[in-house]
Amino acid sequence: MDRHTPSSQPGASSRQADLFGYRKPRTPRRYLAHMSDVGDHGCIYEPGNTCVALFSCARCGWESGWLERRNKTHVLQGVPCMKCNDQAKGSLAD
C-alpha cells in the first residue's frame, strides 16, 4: 500500500482536514433604505448635521420620516430598513 494514501494511516478518513480551524459565523444581512429626497428644512440642525433626507426601501416600500444626516456621503450610505431587518430576524423572509 502507498504510504501517502489516507487509508494507510490508522484513524484517517477520506475527508480533508479543516485547515483554518474555527470560522466565526457571518453576521445577518442588513437591508438598507436609500434616499428618496434630500433637502434643507431651514431650521437649526443638531450639532454635526448639515442636511435632512427622506429614505425609502425598494424591497418592501417602507419610508422613513425626515432624518438629519451629517453630510451627503452619510446620506448616500443609507439607513437600515426597519421593516425588512425586523422581519429577517424572526423568519426566513424574502
C-alpha positions, 0 to 999 in steps of 0.5 A: 500500500502507498504510504501517502494514501489516507487509508494507510494511516490508522484513524484517517478518513477520506475527508480533508482536514479543516485547515483554518480551524474555527470560522466565526459565523457571518453576521445577518444581512442588513437591508438598507433604505436609500434616499428618496429626497434630500433637502434643507428644512431651514431650521437649526440642525443638531450639532454635526448635521448639515442636511435632512433626507427622506429614505425609502426601501425598494424591497418592501416600500417602507419610508422613513420620516425626515432624518438629519444626516451629517453630510451627503456621503452619510446620506448616500450610505443609507439607513437600515430598513426597519421593516425588512431587518425586523422581519429577517430576524424572526423568519426566513423572509424574502 
